Amino acid sequence: MSEIKFKSKAKPKWQTVFDSVCLDIKAEKFRAGNPFHTVKELSQIYNVSNITSRRVFQELKTRDMIETNGRQGTTITPKKQKQKVFLCLRSEVFHTSDSVMDTGTYPFYHELSEGFKNKGMGDCFEIVQISVNLLQSHPEDFKGRDIIVSGSVLLNVEDKVDKSINQQMVEYLEKEFNPIILHGFDGISENMTQVESDSYHGFHTATCFLAKKGYKRIGFLSGQTHSVWNYPKFKGYSDALYECGLDFFPQLFKVVSREDHHGDLAAIKELLEGPDKPDSVICAHDVIALHVIEYCKKKNISIPGELAVVGFGNHHESSYCKPSLTSLDRKVSDMAYTVLNLLKQRKNGKLKAPVRIKIKPELIIRESA
């Protein structure tokens, strides 16, 4: 039995006991099919209350690590073969291989990969990344399999800009594979299950947050608003301005690309050095927000004294830049968990009809706002 000590205030007792039990099970100190402790025994071993032990039992059952067998009591669940799931992404996400992602250029997919391993799902599923080219060239290898498709696969892309929905691709995937769409958007077939970040809610929340803090000239830096990704962000921002009794100033909205560093800095200069300066700015991506912080440092513009800055994505750099960036966390890990849970429900026959689930982003407040 692993020795544990309750020192950390951040982790509840049940979590500490649960983690210790998981380590023992993985180390095969309890063999599959053999009896497990009772609630009373677990309480005595770890010197915790029965309430804490019951919570540990609940978590172990949820993750299929133990099972109750009537008079035989509770036993360790035999190891199950992992369910293989194919994650279909745009071809440019990969290096030269169809299975090696370029996570440096596309950090979202790195977050996604980590998210698939969280909350015990890594023990149940094996995630295999494939390009859409591979899926289309060898469809016979994937029919009837569990497939997750990134929403970006469903878009026509020109010069790295999402132009429109590729309806032909949507119809092909729906007919041939019936996948679950991850990071979906408006305009996709209602016959396909989708999980997405609720960008509208996130940007509405961020705008109201700044308005309540007294900011009245809230700028917005984003890609083209006709993009399926950017339109909900702009709509959330503009609706919140109206609801908070603030005016929308067209001169405080600038289009940036995120791909063109020099072009972004030029747009930021135009926004911050114009006759009608904003007192705060919301950015459609953390990269854009970091460009704003970079520009303000060069021009000695105080953040948040002269300009409050909010980003979107809550990337790793957001918490380490100076000042640290207030950002909307799109809860990628929650999206990953939700998709896998839906696959589990589908396999068990509990998912009877297509659903669309929106995960609400969380505003992580730091120094920049």
C-alpha positions as CSV (number, residue, x, y, z in Angstrom):
1,M,0.0,0.0,0.0
2,S,1.4,3.4,-1.0
3,E,2.2,5.7,1.9
4,I,0.4,9.1,1.7
5,K,0.4,12.3,3.7
6,F,-2.3,14.9,3.6
7,K,-0.2,18.1,3.3
8,S,-1.6,19.9,0.2
9,K,-4.5,22.2,0.8
10,A,-5.2,22.4,-2.9
11,K,-6.0,18.7,-3.2
12,P,-9.0,17.3,-1.3
13,K,-8.6,14.1,0.8
14,W,-10.6,11.9,-1.5
15,Q,-8.4,12.9,-4.5
16,T,-5.2,12.0,-2.5
17,V,-6.6,8.6,-1.5
18,F,-8.0,8.0,-5.0
19,D,-4.6,8.8,-6.6
20,S,-2.9,6.4,-4.2
21,V,-5.3,3.6,-4.9
22,C,-4.9,4.1,-8.7
23,L,-1.2,3.8,-8.3
24,D,-1.6,0.5,-6.4
25,I,-4.1,-0.9,-9.0
26,K,-1.7,0.1,-11.9
27,A,1.2,-1.6,-10.0
28,E,-1.1,-4.7,-9.8
29,K,-1.0,-4.7,-6.0
30,F,-4.6,-5.7,-6.5
31,R,-5.1,-8.3,-9.2
32,A,-8.0,-8.2,-11.7
33,G,-11.0,-10.1,-10.3
34,N,-9.7,-10.2,-6.7
35,P,-11.6,-8.6,-3.8
36,F,-11.1,-4.9,-3.1
37,H,-11.4,-3.1,0.2
38,T,-14.8,-2.3,1.8
39,V,-15.6,1.3,2.5
40,K,-14.9,0.7,6.2
41,E,-11.5,-0.9,5.4
42,L,-10.5,1.9,3.1
43,S,-11.4,4.4,5.9
44,Q,-9.2,2.6,8.4
45,I,-6.2,2.2,6.1
46,Y,-6.1,5.8,5.1
47,N,-7.5,7.3,8.3
48,V,-10.3,9.1,6.6
49,S,-14.1,9.3,7.1
50,N,-16.6,6.9,5.5
51,I,-17.8,9.9,3.4
52,T,-14.4,10.3,1.9
53,S,-14.1,6.6,1.2
54,R,-17.5,6.5,-0.5
55,R,-16.4,9.3,-2.8
56,V,-13.3,7.3,-3.7
57,F,-15.5,4.3,-4.4
58,Q,-17.7,6.5,-6.6
59,E,-14.7,7.8,-8.6
60,L,-13.3,4.2,-9.1
61,K,-16.7,2.9,-10.3
62,T,-17.1,5.9,-12.7
63,R,-13.7,5.0,-14.3
64,D,-14.6,1.2,-14.4
65,M,-11.7,0.4,-12.1
66,I,-13.8,-1.6,-9.6
67,E,-17.2,-3.4,-9.9
68,T,-19.8,-4.6,-7.4
69,N,-20.7,-8.3,-7.6
70,G,-23.5,-8.8,-5.1
71,R,-22.5,-11.1,-2.3
72,Q,-19.0,-11.4,-3.7
73,G,-18.4,-7.8,-2.8
74,T,-16.3,-5.3,-4.7
75,T,-13.6,-6.6,-7.1
76,I,-11.0,-5.1,-9.3
77,T,-12.3,-4.7,-12.9
78,P,-10.3,-6.8,-15.4
79,K,-8.2,-4.7,-17.8
80,K,-10.1,-3.9,-20.9
81,Q,-8.7,-3.3,-24.3
82,K,-8.5,0.4,-25.2
83,Q,-11.1,1.6,-27.6
84,K,-9.3,3.0,-30.7
85,V,-10.5,6.4,-31.9
86,F,-9.3,8.2,-35.0
87,L,-8.8,11.9,-34.8
88,C,-9.0,13.4,-38.3
89,L,-7.2,16.7,-38.9
90,R,-6.3,18.9,-41.8
91,S,-3.2,17.6,-43.6
92,E,-1.1,20.7,-43.0
93,V,-1.2,20.0,-39.2
94,F,1.2,17.2,-39.8
95,H,4.9,17.2,-40.6
96,T,5.7,14.7,-43.4
97,S,4.0,11.8,-41.8
98,D,0.2,11.3,-41.5
99,S,0.6,10.5,-37.8
100,V,3.1,13.1,-36.5
101,M,1.5,16.4,-35.6
102,D,3.2,19.8,-35.8
103,T,2.2,20.8,-32.2
104,G,4.6,23.7,-32.2
105,T,2.7,25.5,-35.0
106,Y,-0.7,24.3,-33.9
107,P,-0.7,24.4,-30.1
108,F,-4.5,23.8,-30.0
109,Y,-3.9,20.2,-31.0
110,H,-1.2,19.7,-28.4
111,E,-3.8,20.9,-25.8
112,L,-6.3,18.5,-27.3
113,S,-3.9,15.6,-27.2
114,E,-3.2,16.3,-23.5
115,G,-7.0,16.7,-22.9
116,F,-7.7,13.2,-24.2
117,K,-5.5,11.7,-21.5
118,N,-7.2,13.5,-18.6
119,K,-10.0,12.4,-16.3
120,G,-9.2,8.8,-16.7
121,M,-10.1,8.7,-20.5
122,G,-6.5,7.8,-21.4
123,D,-7.0,4.4,-19.8
124,C,-10.1,3.7,-22.0
125,F,-9.2,5.2,-25.4
126,E,-6.3,5.1,-27.8
127,I,-6.3,8.2,-29.9
128,V,-4.8,7.9,-33.4
129,Q,-4.3,11.1,-35.4
130,I,-4.8,10.8,-39.1
131,S,-4.9,13.4,-41.9
132,V,-8.0,14.0,-44.0
133,N,-6.0,12.9,-47.0
134,L,-5.4,9.5,-45.5
135,L,-9.1,9.2,-44.6
136,Q,-10.2,10.0,-48.2
137,S,-7.6,7.9,-49.9
138,H,-8.3,4.8,-47.8
139,P,-11.9,5.0,-46.7
140,E,-12.3,1.3,-46.4
141,D,-9.9,1.2,-43.5
142,F,-12.0,3.6,-41.4
143,K,-15.7,2.7,-42.2
144,G,-17.5,1.6,-39.0
145,R,-14.7,2.9,-36.8
146,D,-15.0,5.6,-34.2
147,I,-13.9,8.9,-35.8
148,I,-13.6,12.4,-34.5
149,V,-13.2,15.2,-37.1
150,S,-11.8,18.6,-36.4
151,G,-14.2,21.4,-37.6
152,S,-11.3,22.9,-39.6
153,V,-11.5,19.9,-41.9
154,L,-14.9,21.1,-43.1
155,L,-13.7,24.5,-44.4
156,N,-12.4,25.7,-47.7
157,V,-9.0,27.4,-46.9
158,E,-7.1,29.8,-49.1
159,D,-3.8,31.3,-48.0
160,K,-4.4,30.0,-44.4
161,V,-7.8,31.9,-44.2
162,D,-11.0,30.0,-43.6
163,K,-13.2,31.1,-46.5
164,S,-16.4,29.0,-46.4
165,I,-17.9,25.7,-45.4
166,N,-17.0,22.8,-47.7
167,Q,-20.5,21.3,-48.0
168,Q,-19.2,18.6,-50.2
169,M,-16.8,17.5,-47.5
170,V,-19.6,17.7,-44.9
171,E,-21.9,15.5,-46.9
172,Y,-19.1,13.0,-47.7
173,L,-18.1,12.6,-44.0
174,E,-21.7,12.4,-42.8
175,K,-22.6,9.7,-45.4
176,E,-19.5,7.6,-45.1
177,F,-18.4,7.8,-41.5
178,N,-20.9,9.6,-39.3
179,P,-18.2,11.2,-37.2
180,I,-18.4,13.4,-34.1
181,I,-17.3,17.0,-35.0
182,L,-14.9,18.6,-32.6
183,H,-14.6,22.4,-32.5
184,G,-17.7,22.8,-34.7
185,F,-19.6,25.9,-35.8
186,D,-22.9,27.1,-37.3
187,G,-23.8,25.7,-40.7
188,I,-22.8,22.1,-40.2
189,S,-25.4,19.4,-40.8
190,E,-27.8,18.9,-37.9
191,N,-27.4,15.2,-38.4
192,M,-23.9,15.2,-37.0
193,T,-23.0,15.4,-33.3
194,Q,-20.8,18.4,-32.5
195,V,-18.8,19.7,-29.5
196,E,-17.5,23.2,-29.6
197,S,-16.3,26.2,-27.6
198,D,-19.1,28.7,-27.0
199,S,-17.1,31.7,-28.4
200,Y,-20.2,33.9,-28.3
201,H,-20.6,33.4,-24.6
202,G,-16.9,33.9,-23.9
203,F,-16.5,37.2,-25.7
204,H,-19.8,38.4,-24.3
205,T,-18.5,37.6,-20.8
206,A,-15.1,39.4,-21.5
207,T,-16.8,42.5,-22.8
208,C,-19.2,42.7,-19.8
209,F,-16.2,42.2,-17.5
210,L,-14.4,45.2,-18.9
211,A,-17.6,47.3,-19.0
212,K,-18.3,46.6,-15.3
213,K,-14.7,47.7,-14.5
214,G,-15.5,51.1,-16.0
215,Y,-14.0,50.8,-19.5
216,K,-16.1,52.6,-22.1
217,R,-14.0,52.5,-25.3
218,I,-13.5,48.7,-25.8
219,G,-11.6,47.9,-29.0
220,F,-11.6,44.6,-30.8
221,L,-8.8,42.9,-32.8
222,S,-9.8,39.9,-34.9
223,G,-9.6,38.2,-38.2
224,Q,-12.4,38.8,-40.8
225,T,-15.7,38.6,-39.1
226,H,-17.3,36.6,-41.8
227,S,-15.2,33.6,-40.7
228,V,-17.1,30.9,-38.9
229,W,-14.6,31.2,-36.1
230,N,-14.6,35.0,-35.7
231,Y,-18.3,35.9,-36.3
232,P,-19.5,34.4,-32.9
233,K,-16.7,36.3,-31.2
234,F,-17.6,39.6,-32.8
235,K,-21.3,39.0,-32.2
236,G,-20.7,38.3,-28.5
237,Y,-18.6,41.5,-28.2
238,S,-21.0,43.8,-30.0
239,D,-24.1,42.4,-28.2
240,A,-22.4,42.9,-24.9
241,L,-21.6,46.5,-25.8
242,Y,-25.2,47.2,-26.5
243,E,-26.5,45.4,-23.3
244,C,-24.0,47.4,-21.2
245,G,-25.1,50.7,-22.7
246,L,-21.8,51.3,-24.6
247,D,-21.4,52.5,-28.2
248,F,-19.7,50.5,-30.9
249,F,-17.0,52.6,-32.5
250,P,-16.0,51.2,-36.0
251,Q,-12.6,52.8,-35.7
252,L,-11.9,50.7,-32.6
253,F,-12.3,47.5,-34.7
254,K,-9.2,46.4,-36.7
255,V,-8.7,43.3,-38.8
256,V,-5.5,41.3,-38.0
257,S,-4.3,38.0,-39.5
258,R,-2.3,36.4,-36.6
259,E,0.0,35.0,-39.3
260,D,1.5,38.3,-40.3
261,H,3.5,39.7,-37.3
262,H,4.4,43.0,-39.0
263,G,0.9,43.5,-40.4
264,D,-0.6,42.9,-37.0
265,L,1.8,45.5,-35.4
266,A,0.7,48.0,-38.1
267,A,-3.0,47.5,-37.3
268,I,-2.2,47.8,-33.6
269,K,-0.3,51.0,-34.2
270,E,-3.3,52.4,-36.2
271,L,-5.6,51.5,-33.4
272,L,-3.5,52.8,-30.5
273,E,-2.1,55.9,-32.1
274,G,-5.2,57.1,-33.8
275,P,-7.2,60.2,-32.6
276,D,-9.8,57.9,-31.0
277,K,-7.9,55.6,-28.8
278,P,-9.4,52.6,-26.9
279,D,-9.1,52.3,-23.1
280,S,-9.1,48.5,-23.5
281,V,-8.9,45.9,-26.2
282,I,-10.2,42.3,-26.7
283,C,-8.3,40.1,-29.0
284,A,-9.7,37.1,-30.9
285,H,-6.5,35.1,-30.1
286,D,-3.8,35.1,-27.5
287,V,-1.1,35.6,-30.2
288,I,-2.7,38.9,-31.2
289,A,-2.9,39.9,-27.5
290,L,0.8,39.2,-27.1
291,H,1.5,41.3,-30.1
292,V,-0.4,44.2,-28.4
293,I,1.6,43.7,-25.2
294,E,4.8,43.7,-27.3
295,Y,3.8,47.0,-29.0
296,C,2.8,48.7,-25.7
297,K,6.2,47.8,-24.2
298,K,8.0,49.5,-27.1
299,K,5.8,52.6,-26.8
300,N,5.8,52.7,-23.0
301,I,2.0,52.3,-22.9
302,S,1.1,51.1,-19.4
303,I,-0.9,47.9,-19.1
304,P,-3.5,47.9,-17.6
305,G,-3.1,51.6,-16.5
306,E,-3.6,53.1,-20.0
307,L,-4.8,50.0,-21.8
308,A,-6.4,46.8,-20.6
309,V,-5.8,43.7,-22.7
310,V,-7.8,40.4,-23.0
311,G,-6.9,37.4,-25.1
312,F,-8.5,34.2,-26.2
313,G,-7.0,30.7,-25.8
314,N,-5.2,30.9,-22.4
315,H,-2.1,29.5,-24.0
316,H,1.0,28.6,-22.0
317,E,2.7,32.0,-22.7
318,S,-0.3,33.9,-21.3
319,S,0.6,33.3,-17.7
320,Y,4.4,33.9,-18.2
321,C,4.4,37.1,-20.2
322,K,4.8,40.5,-18.5
323,P,2.3,41.6,-17.6
324,S,0.5,38.3,-17.5
325,L,-2.4,38.1,-19.9
326,T,-6.1,38.0,-18.9
327,S,-7.5,35.4,-21.3
328,L,-10.5,33.3,-22.1
329,D,-9.8,29.6,-21.5
330,R,-11.7,27.7,-24.2
331,K,-11.6,24.5,-22.0
332,V,-10.0,22.3,-24.6
333,S,-9.6,19.5,-22.0
334,D,-13.4,19.6,-21.3
335,M,-14.1,19.4,-25.1
336,A,-11.9,16.4,-25.4
337,Y,-13.5,14.6,-22.5
338,T,-17.0,15.4,-23.8
339,V,-16.3,14.0,-27.2
340,L,-14.9,10.8,-25.8
341,N,-17.8,10.5,-23.4
342,L,-20.2,10.9,-26.4
343,L,-18.4,8.1,-28.2
344,K,-18.8,6.0,-25.1
345,Q,-22.6,6.7,-25.0
346,R,-22.9,6.0,-28.7
347,K,-21.2,2.6,-28.3
348,N,-23.5,1.8,-25.3
349,G,-26.6,2.8,-27.3
350,K,-27.4,5.7,-25.1
351,L,-26.8,8.4,-27.7
352,K,-30.0,8.0,-29.7
353,A,-29.8,11.3,-31.8
354,P,-27.3,13.9,-32.8
355,V,-26.5,16.5,-30.2
356,R,-24.7,19.9,-30.2
357,I,-22.8,20.7,-27.1
358,K,-21.2,24.1,-26.4
359,I,-18.5,24.4,-23.7
360,K,-18.5,27.8,-22.1
361,P,-15.0,29.4,-21.9
362,E,-13.7,30.6,-18.5
363,L,-12.2,34.1,-18.1
364,I,-8.9,33.7,-16.4
365,I,-8.1,37.1,-14.8
366,R,-4.5,38.2,-14.6
367,E,-2.5,41.4,-14.6
368,S,-3.4,42.8,-18.1
369,A,-7.0,43.5,-17.1
